[in-house]
């Protein structure tokens, strides 16, 4: 083990070997970063504080059930195919991605439903069934979503915003696409039915944004889903994580588990390594943090090295909501429940205001129900189902005491599910566990327990978001939900893609 006294020079990261890159965290962003750095000639060490890879995408296994802890919707599979290609392999040889249809079912509080898919004709019929007068408006919205996608994802998704000039260059496009509107405002401009306004505006909740506060640029998600579909990896999302870890090891690089980074070491205003919780120091030529961006700046870098992301600025930033997640397995199957269901409560705008603005735990809720055994029965024992239900809740700036509120809140979710989609649920539960905002802070080191980092409002996006290349410290880079372009699996994979433009090739450091 390498040890040193505080503030003494770290030994050279190179001893006749390839330049060394240290990646902090093994979420999708960190794993993708390691693969890309390996392909660019680096010797890579990934440091993960948990006992398995994945971060938010880690896996819980208990009593014969398998639960993906976090992401369950896979879009833009080409981003994954690209990583496998960099390693001379094919995604389809290692991972069985299944296209889902419908993508998900939305159940409104009045009991009406709509099945969302990538089939334009089927979607027109679904919209007409709910509101015949809104079909043309829906089509106009989808056309606008396609135009937004062409700029927001294809042109800007993997572009580093290192200068305010980068932002200035895209302003004409952003204005033309009405990015000054909220996504809900854009939906309301095109359709009248309140249910369809929800249908066209809820997607930012997948990446931590309030539809009444985030820019209409997030309309691109509607087109992204239509263009590439929604997929599920057989074996669970954790199978993708395992596959990416295998790619890293196949490159001759390594992942260390139970290795918590306590400090990013800086000398001459450049990152030169990290110090672990046990005191070990690991030299590096470049450091990439896939830890939460706010946590990285607030706790891993002494403030004397920071001019832009000071403690005060980090504390004043706006953060996404958190999540309450209940994982449970049942000793029976619910064949009528699709893979993904969104159950909306009686309030939309008001509930989101309670979560994002008032930061109170409301009595009502809207839920995301995941039943992966609808597609892959192997994730539960024979004759059983595996589920998780997710409820957006305020982050830890609220005064909610989750030690007292967690179990009553779980019971309320169980009662609601039992009264709607899962009859007899209480007697069918075979195993269960929960995750609260406290777990997001303590297990995943998410600042304020926010599940998606800084809230993706316009003034915290692109150039205004923590940059992929640290503004104050050379050879320090950020990937993941807290940096550009933002949260969601396509976002964090794209953040690693940005590294190709800002990290020097290993030969340049050799």
C-alpha positions as CSV (number, residue, x, y, z in Angstrom):
1,X,0.0,0.0,0.0
2,X,1.3,3.5,-0.9
3,X,1.1,6.0,1.9
4,X,2.4,9.5,2.3
5,X,2.2,12.4,4.6
6,X,-0.4,15.1,3.8
7,X,0.6,17.7,1.2
8,X,3.8,16.0,0.1
9,X,4.3,15.2,-3.6
10,X,2.7,12.1,-5.0
11,X,5.1,9.7,-6.7
12,X,5.0,9.7,-10.5
13,X,2.0,7.9,-12.0
14,X,4.3,6.6,-14.8
15,X,7.1,4.2,-14.3
16,X,7.8,3.3,-17.9
17,X,4.1,2.3,-18.3
18,X,1.2,3.9,-20.2
19,X,-0.2,7.0,-18.6
20,X,-2.5,6.2,-15.7
21,X,-6.1,7.3,-15.5
22,X,-8.1,7.0,-12.2
23,X,-11.9,6.9,-12.5
24,X,-13.9,7.6,-9.3
25,X,-17.1,5.6,-9.3
26,X,-18.4,2.8,-11.5
27,X,-21.8,4.0,-12.5
28,X,-22.7,4.0,-16.2
29,X,-20.7,7.2,-16.7
30,X,-17.6,5.9,-15.0
31,X,-17.7,2.6,-16.7
32,X,-18.1,4.2,-20.1
33,X,-15.3,6.7,-19.3
34,X,-13.0,3.8,-18.4
35,X,-13.7,2.0,-21.6
36,X,-13.1,5.2,-23.7
37,X,-9.9,6.0,-21.9
38,X,-8.7,2.4,-22.3
39,X,-9.4,2.7,-26.0
40,X,-7.3,5.9,-26.1
41,X,-4.3,4.2,-24.7
42,X,-4.6,4.8,-20.9
43,X,-3.9,2.3,-18.2
44,X,-7.1,2.7,-16.1
45,X,-8.1,2.0,-12.5
46,X,-11.7,2.4,-11.5
47,X,-12.3,2.9,-7.8
48,X,-15.7,1.9,-6.5
49,X,-16.7,2.4,-2.8
50,X,-19.4,-0.3,-3.0
51,X,-18.8,-4.0,-3.3
52,X,-20.1,-4.2,-6.9
53,X,-20.2,-2.0,-10.0
54,X,-23.1,0.1,-11.1
55,X,-23.6,2.9,-8.6
56,X,-27.2,3.8,-9.1
57,X,-27.5,0.9,-11.5
58,X,-26.3,-1.7,-8.9
59,X,-28.3,-4.8,-8.2
60,X,-30.0,-6.2,-5.1
61,X,-30.5,-10.0,-4.8
62,X,-32.4,-11.6,-2.0
63,X,-34.6,-14.6,-1.4
64,X,-34.3,-15.7,-5.0
65,X,-35.4,-12.3,-6.4
66,X,-33.3,-9.9,-8.5
67,X,-33.9,-6.2,-8.3
68,X,-32.2,-3.5,-10.4
69,X,-31.6,-0.7,-8.0
70,X,-32.0,2.1,-10.5
71,X,-32.4,2.6,-14.3
72,X,-34.7,0.2,-16.0
73,X,-35.4,2.0,-19.3
74,X,-32.6,1.7,-22.0
75,X,-32.9,4.1,-25.0
76,X,-30.3,5.0,-27.6
77,X,-28.7,1.6,-27.6
78,X,-26.2,2.8,-30.2
79,X,-24.3,4.5,-27.4
80,X,-23.7,1.1,-25.9
81,X,-22.9,-0.5,-29.2
82,X,-20.2,2.1,-29.7
83,X,-18.5,1.1,-26.4
84,X,-18.5,-2.6,-27.4
85,X,-17.1,-1.6,-30.8
86,X,-14.2,0.3,-29.2
87,X,-13.2,-3.0,-27.6
88,X,-13.5,-4.9,-30.9
89,X,-16.7,-6.7,-29.8
90,X,-20.4,-6.6,-30.5
91,X,-23.0,-5.7,-28.0
92,X,-25.4,-8.4,-29.3
93,X,-22.9,-11.1,-28.6
94,X,-22.9,-10.3,-24.9
95,X,-26.2,-8.6,-24.1
96,X,-29.8,-9.5,-25.2
97,X,-31.6,-6.2,-25.5
98,X,-35.3,-6.7,-25.9
99,X,-37.5,-4.0,-27.4
100,X,-40.6,-3.3,-25.3
101,X,-44.0,-2.6,-26.7
102,X,-45.7,-0.8,-25.2
103,X,-42.9,1.3,-23.7
104,X,-45.1,1.9,-20.7
105,X,-48.7,2.3,-19.7
106,X,-49.8,5.5,-18.2
107,X,-52.8,5.2,-15.8
108,X,-54.5,8.4,-15.0
109,X,-56.2,9.0,-11.7
110,X,-59.7,8.7,-13.3
111,X,-58.8,5.1,-14.3
112,X,-58.2,5.9,-18.0
113,X,-55.0,4.6,-19.6
114,X,-52.8,5.1,-22.6
115,X,-50.2,2.7,-23.9
116,X,-47.1,4.5,-25.2
117,X,-45.1,3.0,-28.1
118,X,-42.9,3.9,-31.0
119,X,-45.5,3.1,-33.6
120,X,-46.8,6.4,-34.9
121,X,-50.1,4.9,-36.2
122,X,-50.8,3.2,-32.9
123,X,-50.0,6.4,-31.0
124,X,-52.4,8.4,-33.2
125,X,-55.1,5.8,-32.4
126,X,-54.3,6.0,-28.6
127,X,-54.5,9.8,-28.7
128,X,-57.7,9.8,-30.7
129,X,-59.2,7.4,-28.2
130,X,-58.6,9.9,-25.4
131,X,-59.1,13.2,-27.2
132,X,-60.0,13.1,-30.9
133,X,-59.6,16.9,-31.3
134,X,-55.9,16.7,-30.2
135,X,-54.5,14.4,-32.8
136,X,-53.2,17.1,-35.0
137,X,-51.7,19.0,-32.1
138,X,-50.0,15.8,-30.9
139,X,-48.5,15.4,-34.4
140,X,-47.2,19.0,-34.3
141,X,-45.7,18.4,-30.9
142,X,-43.9,15.3,-32.1
143,X,-42.6,17.1,-35.2
144,X,-41.2,19.8,-32.9
145,X,-39.7,17.1,-30.6
146,X,-37.9,15.7,-33.7
147,X,-36.5,19.2,-34.5
148,X,-35.4,19.6,-30.9
149,X,-33.7,16.2,-30.9
150,X,-31.7,17.1,-34.0
151,X,-30.2,20.1,-32.2
152,X,-30.3,19.2,-28.5
153,X,-29.1,15.6,-28.8
154,X,-27.4,15.1,-32.1
155,X,-25.6,18.5,-32.2
156,X,-25.1,19.3,-28.6
157,X,-25.4,16.1,-26.5
158,X,-21.6,15.3,-26.8
159,X,-20.3,18.8,-27.2
160,X,-18.2,20.2,-24.3
161,X,-19.4,23.6,-23.2
162,X,-16.1,24.9,-22.0
163,X,-16.7,28.6,-22.8
164,X,-19.6,31.0,-22.7
165,X,-19.0,31.4,-26.4
166,X,-20.1,27.8,-26.9
167,X,-23.4,28.7,-25.3
168,X,-23.7,31.9,-27.4
169,X,-23.3,30.0,-30.6
170,X,-26.3,27.8,-29.9
171,X,-28.6,30.5,-28.6
172,X,-30.2,31.1,-32.0
173,X,-31.1,27.5,-32.3
174,X,-32.4,27.4,-28.7
175,X,-34.6,30.5,-29.4
176,X,-35.9,29.1,-32.6
177,X,-36.9,25.9,-30.8
178,X,-38.7,27.9,-28.1
179,X,-36.4,26.6,-25.3
180,X,-37.5,29.6,-23.2
181,X,-40.8,27.7,-22.8
182,X,-41.1,24.9,-20.2
183,X,-41.8,21.5,-21.5
184,X,-45.3,21.6,-20.0
185,X,-45.8,25.0,-21.7
186,X,-44.8,23.5,-25.0
187,X,-47.2,20.6,-24.5
188,X,-50.0,23.0,-23.5
189,X,-49.4,25.0,-26.7
190,X,-50.2,21.9,-28.8
191,X,-52.9,19.9,-27.0
192,X,-55.8,20.7,-24.8
193,X,-56.6,17.5,-23.0
194,X,-55.0,17.7,-19.5
195,X,-54.1,14.0,-19.7
196,X,-52.2,14.5,-23.0
197,X,-50.4,17.5,-21.6
198,X,-49.1,15.2,-18.9
199,X,-48.2,12.5,-21.5
200,X,-46.1,15.0,-23.4
201,X,-44.4,16.7,-20.5
202,X,-43.6,14.1,-17.8
203,X,-40.4,12.8,-19.3
204,X,-38.0,15.3,-17.5
205,X,-39.0,13.5,-14.3
206,X,-36.8,10.6,-15.6
207,X,-33.8,12.9,-15.3
208,X,-34.7,14.9,-12.2
209,X,-36.5,17.8,-13.7
210,X,-39.9,19.5,-12.9
211,X,-41.9,19.7,-16.1
212,X,-43.1,23.1,-15.0
213,X,-39.6,24.4,-14.5
214,X,-37.3,22.7,-17.1
215,X,-36.8,23.9,-20.7
216,X,-38.8,22.5,-23.6
217,X,-35.5,21.1,-24.9
218,X,-36.4,18.0,-22.9
219,X,-39.1,17.3,-25.5
220,X,-36.3,15.5,-27.3
221,X,-36.9,12.5,-25.1
222,X,-40.2,11.9,-26.8
223,X,-38.5,11.6,-30.2
224,X,-35.5,9.7,-28.7
225,X,-38.0,7.0,-27.6
226,X,-39.8,6.9,-30.9
227,X,-36.6,6.8,-32.9
228,X,-34.7,4.1,-31.0
229,X,-37.4,2.4,-28.9
230,X,-37.3,1.5,-25.2
231,X,-35.3,-1.7,-24.4
232,X,-34.7,-4.0,-21.5
233,X,-31.6,-6.1,-21.0
234,X,-32.4,-9.7,-20.3
235,X,-31.0,-10.5,-16.9
236,X,-31.7,-6.9,-15.8
237,X,-29.9,-3.6,-16.2
238,X,-27.2,-5.1,-14.0
239,X,-26.3,-7.4,-16.9
240,X,-25.3,-4.3,-18.9
241,X,-23.1,-3.1,-15.9
242,X,-21.4,-6.6,-15.8
243,X,-20.9,-6.4,-19.5
244,X,-19.2,-3.0,-19.3
245,X,-17.0,-4.2,-16.4
246,X,-16.0,-7.2,-18.6
247,X,-15.0,-4.8,-21.4
248,X,-12.7,-2.9,-19.0
249,X,-11.0,-6.0,-17.7
250,X,-10.7,-7.2,-21.3
251,X,-8.7,-4.1,-22.0
252,X,-6.2,-5.1,-19.3
253,X,-7.6,-2.5,-16.8
254,X,-9.1,-3.0,-13.4
255,X,-12.0,-2.1,-11.1
256,X,-11.2,-2.0,-7.3
257,X,-14.2,-2.4,-5.0
258,X,-14.5,-1.3,-1.4
259,X,-12.2,1.6,-2.4
260,X,-13.7,4.9,-1.3
261,X,-11.9,8.1,-2.5
262,X,-11.7,10.8,0.2
263,X,-9.6,13.4,-1.7
264,X,-8.6,14.3,-5.2
265,X,-4.9,15.3,-4.9
266,X,-3.9,18.5,-6.6
267,X,-0.4,19.8,-7.3
268,X,0.5,22.9,-9.3
269,X,-3.3,23.3,-10.1
270,X,-3.4,19.8,-11.7
271,X,-5.0,16.6,-10.5
272,X,-2.2,14.1,-9.8
273,X,-4.0,11.2,-7.9
274,X,-6.4,10.4,-5.2
275,X,-6.3,9.4,-1.5
276,X,-8.5,6.6,-0.3
277,X,-10.4,6.4,3.0
278,X,-7.8,4.1,4.4
279,X,-4.9,6.5,3.6
280,X,-3.6,4.9,0.5
281,X,-2.6,7.3,-2.3
282,X,-2.9,6.3,-6.0
283,X,-1.0,8.5,-8.5
284,X,-2.6,9.4,-11.7
285,X,-2.0,11.4,-14.9
286,X,-5.7,12.2,-15.2
287,X,-8.6,11.8,-12.8
288,X,-12.2,11.4,-13.9
289,X,-14.9,11.7,-11.3
290,X,-18.2,9.8,-11.8
291,X,-19.1,10.7,-8.3
292,X,-22.0,13.2,-7.9
293,X,-20.6,16.5,-9.2
294,X,-21.7,18.6,-6.2
295,X,-20.2,15.9,-3.8
296,X,-17.0,15.9,-5.9
297,X,-16.5,19.6,-5.5
298,X,-17.9,19.9,-1.9
299,X,-16.1,17.0,-0.3
300,X,-13.3,15.6,-2.5
301,X,-11.5,18.8,-3.4
302,X,-10.3,21.3,-0.7
303,X,-11.9,24.7,-1.3
304,X,-8.5,26.3,-1.7
305,X,-8.3,24.7,-5.1
306,X,-11.8,25.9,-6.2
307,X,-12.7,29.3,-7.6
308,X,-15.9,28.5,-9.5
309,X,-17.6,25.8,-7.5
310,X,-17.2,27.2,-4.0
311,X,-19.0,25.7,-1.1
312,X,-21.4,28.7,-1.2
313,X,-22.2,28.2,-4.8
314,X,-22.8,24.5,-4.4
315,X,-25.1,25.1,-1.4
316,X,-27.1,27.7,-3.3
317,X,-27.7,25.6,-6.4
318,X,-31.0,24.0,-7.1
319,X,-31.2,20.2,-6.8
320,X,-33.4,17.5,-8.3
321,X,-36.0,15.7,-6.3
322,X,-35.1,12.5,-4.5
323,X,-36.8,9.1,-4.6
324,X,-38.5,6.7,-2.3
325,X,-38.1,3.2,-3.8
326,X,-39.8,0.1,-2.5
327,X,-38.5,-3.2,-4.0
328,X,-40.7,-6.2,-3.4
329,X,-41.3,-9.7,-4.7
330,X,-44.6,-11.5,-4.7
331,X,-45.5,-15.2,-4.3
332,X,-47.9,-14.9,-7.2
333,X,-47.9,-13.3,-10.6
334,X,-49.8,-10.3,-12.0
335,X,-50.1,-11.1,-15.6
336,X,-52.2,-8.1,-16.6
337,X,-49.5,-5.6,-15.4
338,X,-47.1,-4.6,-18.1
339,X,-43.3,-4.1,-17.7
340,X,-43.6,-0.4,-17.0
341,X,-46.6,1.5,-15.5
342,X,-46.9,5.1,-14.5
343,X,-49.7,5.6,-12.0
344,X,-50.7,9.3,-11.8
345,X,-52.3,10.7,-8.7
346,X,-55.1,13.3,-8.5
347,X,-52.7,16.3,-8.7
348,X,-50.0,17.0,-11.2
349,X,-48.7,20.6,-11.0
350,X,-49.6,20.9,-7.3
351,X,-47.8,17.7,-6.4
352,X,-44.7,18.7,-8.3
353,X,-44.7,22.0,-6.5
354,X,-44.9,20.2,-3.2
355,X,-41.9,18.1,-4.2
356,X,-39.6,20.7,-5.9
357,X,-40.6,24.0,-4.4
358,X,-42.4,23.6,-1.0
359,X,-40.3,20.4,-0.3
360,X,-43.0,18.7,1.7
361,X,-44.1,15.0,1.7
362,X,-47.6,15.1,0.3
363,X,-50.4,12.7,1.2
364,X,-50.9,11.8,-2.5
365,X,-48.3,10.6,-4.9
366,X,-47.6,9.6,-8.5
367,X,-45.8,6.3,-9.0
368,X,-43.5,4.4,-11.4
369,X,-44.1,0.7,-11.2
370,X,-41.5,-1.7,-12.7
371,X,-42.4,-5.3,-13.3
372,X,-39.3,-6.8,-15.1
373,X,-40.7,-10.4,-14.8
374,X,-43.2,-9.4,-17.4
375,X,-40.3,-9.7,-19.9
376,X,-37.7,-11.8,-18.0
377,X,-39.2,-14.4,-15.6
378,X,-35.7,-15.5,-14.5
379,X,-35.6,-12.4,-12.2
380,X,-37.9,-14.1,-9.7
381,X,-38.6,-17.7,-8.5
382,X,-41.1,-19.7,-10.6
383,X,-44.6,-18.5,-10.2
384,X,-43.5,-15.2,-8.6
385,X,-43.0,-11.6,-9.7
386,X,-40.3,-9.0,-9.1
387,X,-41.3,-5.4,-8.7
388,X,-40.1,-2.0,-7.6
389,X,-42.3,1.1,-7.2
390,X,-40.7,4.5,-7.2
391,X,-42.2,7.7,-5.8
392,X,-40.6,11.2,-6.4
393,X,-40.1,12.9,-3.0
394,X,-38.3,16.0,-1.8
395,X,-34.6,15.9,-1.3
396,X,-33.1,16.3,2.2
397,X,-33.5,20.0,2.5
398,X,-37.1,19.0,3.5
399,X,-37.8,18.4,7.2
400,X,-39.0,14.8,6.6
401,X,-37.6,12.3,9.1
402,X,-37.3,9.2,7.1
403,X,-36.6,7.1,10.1
404,X,-40.2,7.7,11.2
405,X,-41.9,8.2,7.8
406,X,-40.5,5.4,5.7
407,X,-42.7,2.6,6.9
408,X,-46.0,4.5,6.9
409,X,-45.1,5.8,3.4
410,X,-44.4,2.3,2.2
411,X,-47.7,1.1,3.6
412,X,-49.5,3.9,1.8
413,X,-47.9,2.9,-1.5
414,X,-48.8,-0.8,-0.8
415,X,-52.4,0.1,0.0
416,X,-52.7,2.2,-3.2
417,X,-51.2,-0.5,-5.4
418,X,-53.4,-3.1,-3.8
419,X,-56.5,-1.0,-4.5
420,X,-55.6,-0.4,-8.2
421,X,-53.2,-2.7,-10.1
422,X,-52.1,-5.4,-7.6
423,X,-55.1,-6.9,-5.7
424,X,-54.2,-9.0,-2.7
425,X,-50.8,-7.4,-2.6
426,X,-50.4,-7.3,1.2
427,X,-50.8,-11.1,1.5
428,X,-48.6,-11.8,-1.6
429,X,-45.4,-10.0,-0.5
430,X,-42.5,-12.6,-0.2
431,X,-39.6,-10.2,0.2
432,X,-39.0,-6.5,0.3
433,X,-36.5,-3.6,1.0
434,X,-36.7,0.2,0.6
435,X,-34.4,3.0,-0.4
436,X,-35.0,6.6,0.9
437,X,-33.4,10.0,0.2
438,X,-31.1,9.1,3.2
439,X,-29.8,6.1,1.3
440,X,-29.1,8.3,-1.8
441,X,-26.9,10.5,0.4
442,X,-25.2,7.8,2.5
443,X,-25.0,4.9,0.1
444,X,-24.5,6.8,-3.2
445,X,-23.0,10.0,-1.8
446,X,-25.6,12.2,-3.6
447,X,-25.5,15.7,-2.3
448,X,-28.7,16.5,-0.3
449,X,-29.9,13.0,-1.3
450,X,-30.9,14.4,-4.7
451,X,-31.3,11.4,-7.0
452,X,-30.2,13.2,-10.2
453,X,-27.8,15.9,-9.1
454,X,-28.5,19.5,-9.9
455,X,-32.0,20.2,-11.2
456,X,-31.8,20.5,-15.1
457,X,-33.3,24.0,-15.3
458,X,-31.9,26.2,-18.2
459,X,-29.6,28.1,-15.9
460,X,-28.1,24.9,-14.7
461,X,-27.6,23.2,-18.1
462,X,-24.9,23.1,-20.7
463,X,-22.3,25.8,-19.9
464,X,-24.0,26.6,-16.6
465,X,-23.7,23.1,-15.4
466,X,-20.4,21.7,-13.9
467,X,-18.2,21.2,-16.9
468,X,-16.9,17.9,-18.1
469,X,-13.4,19.4,-17.9
470,X,-12.9,21.0,-14.5
471,X,-12.7,24.8,-14.8
472,X,-10.1,25.2,-12.0
473,X,-8.0,22.1,-12.0
474,X,-6.1,20.7,-15.0
475,X,-6.4,17.0,-15.8
476,X,-9.6,16.6,-13.8
477,X,-12.7,15.6,-15.6
478,X,-16.4,14.9,-14.7
479,X,-18.9,12.4,-16.1
480,X,-22.3,11.3,-14.9
481,X,-25.7,12.9,-14.1
482,X,-24.3,16.0,-12.5
483,X,-22.3,17.3,-15.5
484,X,-23.2,18.0,-19.1
485,X,-25.4,16.8,-20.7
486,X,-27.2,15.5,-17.6
487,X,-29.0,12.5,-16.1
488,X,-30.5,9.5,-17.7
489,X,-28.6,6.6,-19.2
490,X,-28.2,8.4,-22.6
491,X,-27.0,11.5,-20.8
492,X,-24.4,9.8,-18.6
493,X,-23.1,7.7,-21.6
494,X,-22.9,10.9,-23.6
495,X,-20.9,12.7,-20.8
496,X,-18.3,10.0,-21.2
497,X,-18.4,10.5,-25.0
498,X,-17.4,14.2,-24.4
499,X,-14.1,13.0,-22.9
500,X,-12.9,12.1,-26.4
501,X,-12.8,15.8,-27.1
502,X,-11.3,17.1,-23.8
503,X,-8.9,14.5,-22.5
504,X,-5.6,14.3,-24.3
505,X,-4.7,11.0,-26.0
506,X,-2.4,8.9,-23.9
507,X,0.4,9.3,-26.5
508,X,0.3,13.1,-25.8
509,X,1.2,12.4,-22.2
510,X,3.7,9.6,-22.8
